[in-house]
Amino acid sequence: MTARMRRVNEALREVLSEGIGSLKDPRIGFVTVTGVNTSPDLRLATVYVSVLGSEKKRDATMAGLQSSHGVLQTLVNRELRLKRTPQLTFEYDPTVERGVRLSRLIDELNEDEHH
């Protein structure tokens, strides 16, 4: 990946993190944008998100994000002045959740050893 694309991805991640935080959709829970992968032609951007909460909460959040993509694309267009505003798609990123679960397991193992 070129340095330019890394900058584009990072700029998108920052703008979308703020933008998602200001959405008024009640379905959208606590979301962390973990990364963005934009196609070199700037037509598509896959936004990877982590969602805190149950699977039901995650599904509701993903649906809320998908239906807010127009608002977020407008925001990206206004903030970033790219040649083309990429079409946003949202994908759930399980790595944060997996990390939290692993941390919890490690803590539990440590507690067991100290008792």
Contact map, one row per residue, 1 for C-alpha under 8 A:
1110110000000000000000000000000000000000000000000000000000000000000000000000000000000000000000000000000000000000000
1111110000000000000000000000000000000000000000000000000000000000000000000000000000000000000000000000000000000000000
1111111000000000000000000000000000000000000000000000000000000000000000000000000000000000000000000000000000000000000
0111111100000000000000000000000000000000000000000000000000000000000000000000000000000000000000000000000000000000000
1111111110000000000000000000000000000101000000000000000000000000000000000000000000000000000000000000000000000000000
1111111111000000000000000000000000000000000000000000000000000000000000000000000000000000000000000000000000000000000
0011111111100000000000000000000000000000000000000000000000000000000000000000000000000000000000000000000000000000000
0001111111110000000000000000000000000100000000000000000000000000000000000000000000000000000000000000000000000000000
0000111111111000000000000000000000111100000000000000000000000000000000000000000000000000000000000000000000000000000
0000011111111100000000000000000000110000000000000000000000000000000000000000000000000000000000000000000000000000000
0000001111111110000000000000000000000000000000000000000000000000000000000000000100000000000000000000000000000000000
0000000111111111000000000000000000010000000000000000000000000000000000000001000100000000000000000000000000000000000
0000000011111111100000000000000011110000000000100000000000000000000000000000000000000000000000000000000000000000000
0000000001111111110000000000000000000000000000000000000000000000000000000000000000000000000000000000000000000000000
0000000000111111111000000000000000000000000000000000000000000000000000000011001000000000000000000000000000000000000
0000000000011111111100000000000010000000000000000000000000000000000000010001000000000000000000000000000000000000000
0000000000001111111110000000000110000000000000000000000000000000000000000000000000000000000000000000000000000000000
0000000000000111111111000000000000000000000000000000000000000000000000000000000000000000000000000000000000000000000
0000000000000011111111100000000000000000000000000000000000000000000000010010000000000000000000000000000000000000000
0000000000000001111111100000001000000000000000000000000000000000100000010000000000000000000000000000000000000000000
0000000000000000111111100000001000000000000000000000000000000000000000000000000000000000000000000000000000000000000
0000000000000000011111110000000000000000000000000000000000000000000000000000000000000000000000000000000000000000000
0000000000000000001111111001000000000000000000000000000000000000000100000000000000000000000000000000000000000000000
0000000000000000000001111100000000000000000000000000000000000000000000000000000000000000000000000000000000000000000
0000000000000000000000111111000000000000000000000000000000000001000000000000000000000000000000000000000000000000000
0000000000000000000000011111100000000000000000000000000000000000000000000000000000000000000000000000000000000000000
0000000000000000000000001111100000000000000000000000000010011011000000000000000000000000000000000000000000000000000
0000000000000000000000101111111000000000000000000000000000011101100000000000000000000000000000000000000000000000000
0000000000000000000000000111111000000000000000000011000011001000000000000000000000000000000000000000000000000000000
0000000000000000000000000001111100000000000000000011000000000000000000000000000000000000000000000000000000000000000
0000000000000000000110000001111110000000000000001111000000000000000000000000000000000000000000000000000000000000000
0000000000000000100000000000011111000000000000001110000000000000000000000000000000000000000000000000000000000000000
0000000000001001100000000000001111110000000000111100000000000000000000000000000000000000000000000000000000000000000
0000000000001000000000000000000111110000000000111100000000000000000000000000000000000000000010000000000000000000000
0000000011001000000000000000000011111000000000111000000000000000000000000000000000000000000000000000000000000000000
0000000011011000000000000000000011111100000011110000000000000000000000000000000000000000000000000000000000000000000
0000000010000000000000000000000000111110000011100000000000000000000000000000000000000000000000000000000000000000000
0000100110000000000000000000000000011111011111000000000000000000000000000000000000000100000000000000000000000000000
0000000000000000000000000000000000001111111110000000000000000000000000000000000000000000000000000000000000000000000
0000100000000000000000000000000000000111111000000000000000000000000000000000000000000000000000000000000000000000000
0000000000000000000000000000000000000011111100000000000000000000000000000000000000000000000000000000000000000000000
0000000000000000000000000000000000000111111110000000000000000000000000000000000000111100000000000000000000000000000
0000000000000000000000000000000000000111111110000000000000000000000000000000000000011110000000000000000000000000000
0000000000000000000000000000000000000110111111000000000000000000000000000000000000000111100000000000000000000000000
0000000000000000000000000000000000011110011111100000000000000000000000000000000000000111100000000000000000000000000
0000000000000000000000000000000000011100000111110000000000000000000000000000000000000001111000000000000000000000000
0000000000001000000000000000000011111000000011111000000000000000000000000000000000000001111000000000000000000000000
0000000000000000000000000000000011110000000001111100000000000000000000000000000000000000011110000000000000000000000
0000000000000000000000000000001111100000000000111110000000000000000000000000000000000000011110000000000000000000000
0000000000000000000000000000001111000000000000011111000000000000000000000000000000000000000111111000000000000000000
0000000000000000000000000000111100000000000000001111100011001000000000000000000000000000000100000000000000000000000
0000000000000000000000000000111000000000000000000111110011000000000000000000000000000000000000001000000000000000000
0000000000000000000000000000000000000000000000000011111111000000000000000000000000000000000000000000000000000000000
0000000000000000000000000000000000000000000000000001111111000000000000000000000000000000000000000000000000000000000
0000000000000000000000000000000000000000000000000000111111100000000000000000000000000000000000000000000000000000000
0000000000000000000000000000000000000000000000000000111111110000000000000000000000000000000000000000000000000000000
0000000000000000000000000010100000000000000000000011111111111000000000000000000000000000000000000000000000000000000
0000000000000000000000000000100000000000000000000011111111111100000000000000000000000000000000000000000000000000000
0000000000000000000000000000000000000000000000000000001111111110000000000000000000000000000000000000000000000000000
0000000000000000000000000011000000000000000000000000000111111111000000000000000000000000000000000000000000000000000
0000000000000000000000000011100000000000000000000010000011111111100000000000000000000000000000000000000000000000000
0000000000000000000000000001000000000000000000000000000001111111110000000000000000000000011100000000000000000000000
0000000000000000000000000010000000000000000000000000000000111111111000000000000000000000000000000000000000000000000
0000000000000000000000001011000000000000000000000000000000011111111100000000000000000000000000000000000000000000000
0000000000000000000100000001000000000000000000000000000000001111111110000000000000000000010000000000000000000000000
0000000000000000000000000000000000000000000000000000000000000111111110000000000000000000110000000000000000000000000
0000000000000000000000000000000000000000000000000000000000000011111111000000000000000000000000000000000000000000000
0000000000000000000000100000000000000000000000000000000000000001111111110000000000000000000000000000000000000000000
0000000000000000000000000000000000000000000000000000000000000000111111111000000000000001100000000000000000000000000
0000000000000000000000000000000000000000000000000000000000000000001111111100000000000000000000000000000000000000000
0000000000000000000000000000000000000000000000000000000000000000000111111110000000000000000000000000000000000000000
0000000000000001001100000000000000000000000000000000000000000000000111111111000000000000000000000000000000000000000
0000000000000000000000000000000000000000000000000000000000000000000011111111100000001111000000000000000000000000000
0000000000000000000000000000000000000000000000000000000000000000000001111111110000000000000000000000000000000000000
0000000000000010001000000000000000000000000000000000000000000000000000111111111000000000000000000000000000000000000
0000000000010011000000000000000000000000000000000000000000000000000000011111111110001000000000000000000000000000000
0000000000000000000000000000000000000000000000000000000000000000000000001111111111001000000000000000000000000000000
0000000000000000000000000000000000000000000000000000000000000000000000000111111110000000000000000000000000000000000
0000000000000010000000000000000000000000000000000000000000000000000000000011111110000000000000000000000000000000000
0000000000110000000000000000000000000000000000000000000000000000000000000001111111000000000000000000000000000000000
0000000000000000000000000000000000000000000000000000000000000000000000000001111111100000000000000000000000000000000
0000000000000000000000000000000000000000000000000000000000000000000000000000100111111000000000000000000000000000000
0000000000000000000000000000000000000000010000000000000000000000000000000000000011111000000000000000000000000000000
0000000000000000000000000000000000000000011000000000000000000000000000000000000001111100000000000000000000000000000
0000000000000000000000000000000000000000011000000000000000000000000000001001100001111110000000000000000000000000000
0000000000000000000000000000000000000100011110000000000000000000000000001000000000011111000000000000000000000000000
0000000000000000000000000000000000000000001110000000000000000000000000001000000000001111100000000000000000000000000
0000000000000000000000000000000000000000000111100000000000000000000010001000000000000111110000000000000000000000000
0000000000000000000000000000000000000000000111100000000000000000010010000000000000000011111000000000000000000000000
0000000000000000000000000000000000000000000001111000000000000100110000000000000000000001111100000000000000000000000
0000000000000000000000000000000000000000000001111000000000000100000000000000000000000000111110000000000000000000000
0000000000000000000000000000000000000000000000011110000000000100000000000000000000000000011111000000000000000000000
0000000000000000000000000000000001000000000000011100000000000000000000000000000000000000001111110000000000000000000
0000000000000000000000000000000000000000000000000100000000000000000000000000000000000000000111111100000000000000000
0000000000000000000000000000000000000000000000000100000000000000000000000000000000000000000011111110000000000000000
0000000000000000000000000000000000000000000000000100000000000000000000000000000000000000000011111111000000000000000
0000000000000000000000000000000000000000000000000101000000000000000000000000000000000000000001111111100000000000000
0000000000000000000000000000000000000000000000000000000000000000000000000000000000000000000001111111110000000000000
0000000000000000000000000000000000000000000000000000000000000000000000000000000000000000000000111111111000000000000
0000000000000000000000000000000000000000000000000000000000000000000000000000000000000000000000011111111100000000000
0000000000000000000000000000000000000000000000000000000000000000000000000000000000000000000000001111111110000000000
0000000000000000000000000000000000000000000000000000000000000000000000000000000000000000000000000111111111000000000
0000000000000000000000000000000000000000000000000000000000000000000000000000000000000000000000000011111111100000000
0000000000000000000000000000000000000000000000000000000000000000000000000000000000000000000000000001111111110000000
0000000000000000000000000000000000000000000000000000000000000000000000000000000000000000000000000000111111111000000
0000000000000000000000000000000000000000000000000000000000000000000000000000000000000000000000000000011111111100000
0000000000000000000000000000000000000000000000000000000000000000000000000000000000000000000000000000001111111110000
0000000000000000000000000000000000000000000000000000000000000000000000000000000000000000000000000000000111111111000
0000000000000000000000000000000000000000000000000000000000000000000000000000000000000000000000000000000011111111100
0000000000000000000000000000000000000000000000000000000000000000000000000000000000000000000000000000000001111111110
0000000000000000000000000000000000000000000000000000000000000000000000000000000000000000000000000000000000111111111
0000000000000000000000000000000000000000000000000000000000000000000000000000000000000000000000000000000000011111111
0000000000000000000000000000000000000000000000000000000000000000000000000000000000000000000000000000000000001111111
0000000000000000000000000000000000000000000000000000000000000000000000000000000000000000000000000000000000000111111
0000000000000000000000000000000000000000000000000000000000000000000000000000000000000000000000000000000000000011111
